[in-house]
Amino acid sequence: MEFLCYHRDRPGSLPLRDALLEEHWSFMDRYAEEMIARGPTLADDGDTPTGSVHIVDLPDPAAARAFAFDEPNYQAGVYRDVLLRRWRNTLRSTMWDSPGGRTGGNRYLVLGLGTGPAADLVVPPDHRDRLIAYGPLLSDDGTTWLGTAVLAQAPDADTARAILTPDRYSTIEVHNWQFGGRSS
């Protein structure tokens, strides 16, 4: 089962985040085989972390909750909240399979949170070449559509936002995002 976990940073937590960097990476290293995508979201300055995205393939919702809430930054109070949802890997690939590698233009996390009939279940063909990860957000049992999550390369936030059908979501969030993990 695939899950999207988005930890949002608590204001003023950067020093604590920096102090826990090795602990965070060591924790994530334990999930290297299960990782589909990972990386920080960033403020408009392109440097200041605002959150942390992880898309992982885990056995069940209990394992996903352990992943999200045993994470060292969460335990220490770096994060103000956590979005944890089942997710379906519509592209059937990882971020490491996407064109451009660790660099290559502006990248975004797009979260469309919705209610009602499911939307954007099929990869939009006119955006396929810019997608790094794409899929629906689902209830724990996988039966109820709750939105769509996208990692994309795009010239700007408005172009990234346009990947989703705007009138089908109660809100669409767009966050600057970059490839995560240990630097080589």
Secondary structure as a PSIPRED ss2 file (coil, helix, strand):
# PSIPRED VFORMAT (PSIPRED V4.0)

   1 M C   1.000  0.000  0.000
   2 E E   0.000  0.000  1.000
   3 F E   0.000  0.000  1.000
   4 L E   0.000  0.000  1.000
   5 C E   0.000  0.000  1.000
   6 Y E   0.000  0.000  1.000
   7 H E   0.000  0.000  1.000
   8 R E   0.000  0.000  1.000
   9 D E   0.000  0.000  1.000
  10 R C   1.000  0.000  0.000
  11 P C   1.000  0.000  0.000
  12 G C   1.000  0.000  0.000
  13 S C   1.000  0.000  0.000
  14 L H   0.000  1.000  0.000
  15 P H   0.000  1.000  0.000
  16 L H   0.000  1.000  0.000
  17 R H   0.000  1.000  0.000
  18 D H   0.000  1.000  0.000
  19 A H   0.000  1.000  0.000
  20 L C   1.000  0.000  0.000
  21 L H   0.000  1.000  0.000
  22 E H   0.000  1.000  0.000
  23 E H   0.000  1.000  0.000
  24 H H   0.000  1.000  0.000
  25 W H   0.000  1.000  0.000
  26 S H   0.000  1.000  0.000
  27 F H   0.000  1.000  0.000
  28 M H   0.000  1.000  0.000
  29 D H   0.000  1.000  0.000
  30 R C   1.000  0.000  0.000
  31 Y C   1.000  0.000  0.000
  32 A H   0.000  1.000  0.000
  33 E H   0.000  1.000  0.000
  34 E H   0.000  1.000  0.000
  35 M E   0.000  0.000  1.000
  36 I E   0.000  0.000  1.000
  37 A E   0.000  0.000  1.000
  38 R E   0.000  0.000  1.000
  39 G E   0.000  0.000  1.000
  40 P E   0.000  0.000  1.000
  41 T E   0.000  0.000  1.000
  42 L E   0.000  0.000  1.000
  43 A C   1.000  0.000  0.000
  44 D C   1.000  0.000  0.000
  45 D C   1.000  0.000  0.000
  46 G C   1.000  0.000  0.000
  47 D C   1.000  0.000  0.000
  48 T C   1.000  0.000  0.000
  49 P E   0.000  0.000  1.000
  50 T E   0.000  0.000  1.000
  51 G E   0.000  0.000  1.000
  52 S E   0.000  0.000  1.000
  53 V E   0.000  0.000  1.000
  54 H E   0.000  0.000  1.000
  55 I E   0.000  0.000  1.000
  56 V E   0.000  0.000  1.000
  57 D E   0.000  0.000  1.000
  58 L C   1.000  0.000  0.000
  59 P C   1.000  0.000  0.000
  60 D C   1.000  0.000  0.000
  61 P H   0.000  1.000  0.000
  62 A H   0.000  1.000  0.000
  63 A H   0.000  1.000  0.000
  64 A H   0.000  1.000  0.000
  65 R H   0.000  1.000  0.000
  66 A H   0.000  1.000  0.000
  67 F H   0.000  1.000  0.000
  68 A H   0.000  1.000  0.000
  69 F H   0.000  1.000  0.000
  70 D H   0.000  1.000  0.000
  71 E C   1.000  0.000  0.000
  72 P H   0.000  1.000  0.000
  73 N H   0.000  1.000  0.000
  74 Y H   0.000  1.000  0.000
  75 Q H   0.000  1.000  0.000
  76 A H   0.000  1.000  0.000
  77 G C   1.000  0.000  0.000
  78 V C   1.000  0.000  0.000
  79 Y E   0.000  0.000  1.000
  80 R E   0.000  0.000  1.000
  81 D E   0.000  0.000  1.000
  82 V E   0.000  0.000  1.000
  83 L E   0.000  0.000  1.000
  84 L E   0.000  0.000  1.000
  85 R E   0.000  0.000  1.000
  86 R E   0.000  0.000  1.000
  87 W E   0.000  0.000  1.000
  88 R C   1.000  0.000  0.000
  89 N C   1.000  0.000  0.000
  90 T C   1.000  0.000  0.000
  91 L C   1.000  0.000  0.000
  92 R C   1.000  0.000  0.000
  93 S C   1.000  0.000  0.000
  94 T C   1.000  0.000  0.000
  95 M H   0.000  1.000  0.000
  96 W H   0.000  1.000  0.000
  97 D H   0.000  1.000  0.000
  98 S C   1.000  0.000  0.000
  99 P C   1.000  0.000  0.000
 100 G C   1.000  0.000  0.000
 101 G C   1.000  0.000  0.000
 102 R C   1.000  0.000  0.000
 103 T C   1.000  0.000  0.000
 104 G C   1.000  0.000  0.000
 105 G C   1.000  0.000  0.000
 106 N C   1.000  0.000  0.000
 107 R E   0.000  0.000  1.000
 108 Y E   0.000  0.000  1.000
 109 L E   0.000  0.000  1.000
 110 V E   0.000  0.000  1.000
 111 L E   0.000  0.000  1.000
 112 G E   0.000  0.000  1.000
 113 L E   0.000  0.000  1.000
 114 G C   1.000  0.000  0.000
 115 T C   1.000  0.000  0.000
 116 G C   1.000  0.000  0.000
 117 P C   1.000  0.000  0.000
 118 A C   1.000  0.000  0.000
 119 A C   1.000  0.000  0.000
 120 D C   1.000  0.000  0.000
 121 L C   1.000  0.000  0.000
 122 V C   1.000  0.000  0.000
 123 V C   1.000  0.000  0.000
 124 P C   1.000  0.000  0.000
 125 P C   1.000  0.000  0.000
 126 D C   1.000  0.000  0.000
 127 H C   1.000  0.000  0.000
 128 R H   0.000  1.000  0.000
 129 D H   0.000  1.000  0.000
 130 R H   0.000  1.000  0.000
 131 L E   0.000  0.000  1.000
 132 I E   0.000  0.000  1.000
 133 A E   0.000  0.000  1.000
 134 Y E   0.000  0.000  1.000
 135 G E   0.000  0.000  1.000
 136 P E   0.000  0.000  1.000
 137 L E   0.000  0.000  1.000
 138 L E   0.000  0.000  1.000
 139 S C   1.000  0.000  0.000
 140 D C   1.000  0.000  0.000
 141 D C   1.000  0.000  0.000
 142 G C   1.000  0.000  0.000
 143 T C   1.000  0.000  0.000
 144 T C   1.000  0.000  0.000
 145 W E   0.000  0.000  1.000
 146 L E   0.000  0.000  1.000
 147 G E   0.000  0.000  1.000
 148 T E   0.000  0.000  1.000
 149 A E   0.000  0.000  1.000
 150 V E   0.000  0.000  1.000
 151 L E   0.000  0.000  1.000
 152 A E   0.000  0.000  1.000
 153 Q E   0.000  0.000  1.000
 154 A C   1.000  0.000  0.000
 155 P C   1.000  0.000  0.000
 156 D C   1.000  0.000  0.000
 157 A H   0.000  1.000  0.000
 158 D H   0.000  1.000  0.000
 159 T H   0.000  1.000  0.000
 160 A H   0.000  1.000  0.000
 161 R H   0.000  1.000  0.000
 162 A C   1.000  0.000  0.000
 163 I C   1.000  0.000  0.000
 164 L C   1.000  0.000  0.000
 165 T C   1.000  0.000  0.000
 166 P H   0.000  1.000  0.000
 167 D H   0.000  1.000  0.000
 168 R H   0.000  1.000  0.000
 169 Y C   1.000  0.000  0.000
 170 S C   1.000  0.000  0.000
 171 T E   0.000  0.000  1.000
 172 I E   0.000  0.000  1.000
 173 E E   0.000  0.000  1.000
 174 V E   0.000  0.000  1.000
 175 H E   0.000  0.000  1.000
 176 N E   0.000  0.000  1.000
 177 W E   0.000  0.000  1.000
 178 Q C   1.000  0.000  0.000
 179 F C   1.000  0.000  0.000
 180 G C   1.000  0.000  0.000
 181 G C   1.000  0.000  0.000
 182 R C   1.000  0.000  0.000
 183 S C   1.000  0.000  0.000
 184 S C   1.000  0.000  0.000
